[in-house]
């Protein structure tokens, strides 16, 4: 692939819009481990190797257990994730694959029950932001360093 320009190198205003997502999320109550699980799972689904690499490193730096990262794509088949994390991951998958079946009432209502409206809103924003970053990263050909 021919080198493609990254967003911040072409249009700083556009990049600042994306950083606005990050500012909101950093000021929210979204737990850092939850945020990194979202970022890794979204990136796995979308196939963004750059973002997977970056956020796996970040998760490990925040103290995440490597074993949980290794099995994240099969989170339903392990005892390693809390009920809240399972709700977050189910919502992450449905929002990321929204064109398949949308977001079901079952998944949304379970997340609402376990997380509360404010935290659910922050989770949704984290998922939306990561999907946007993946699309930018994949389109511009970002690769792990």
VENKA-V935981 format. One record per helix or strand of 3 or more residues. SS is the DSSP state (h for helix, s for strand). FROM is the first residue (numbers start at 1). LEN is the number of residues. If there is no record, write none. Layout:
# VENKA-V935981
[[SS/FROM/LEN] [SS/FROM/LEN]]
This chain:
# VENKA-V935981
[[h/7/4] [h/12/16] [h/32/15] [h/49/13] [h/66/5] [h/72/6] [h/83/14] [h/98/4] [h/105/11] [h/117/23]]
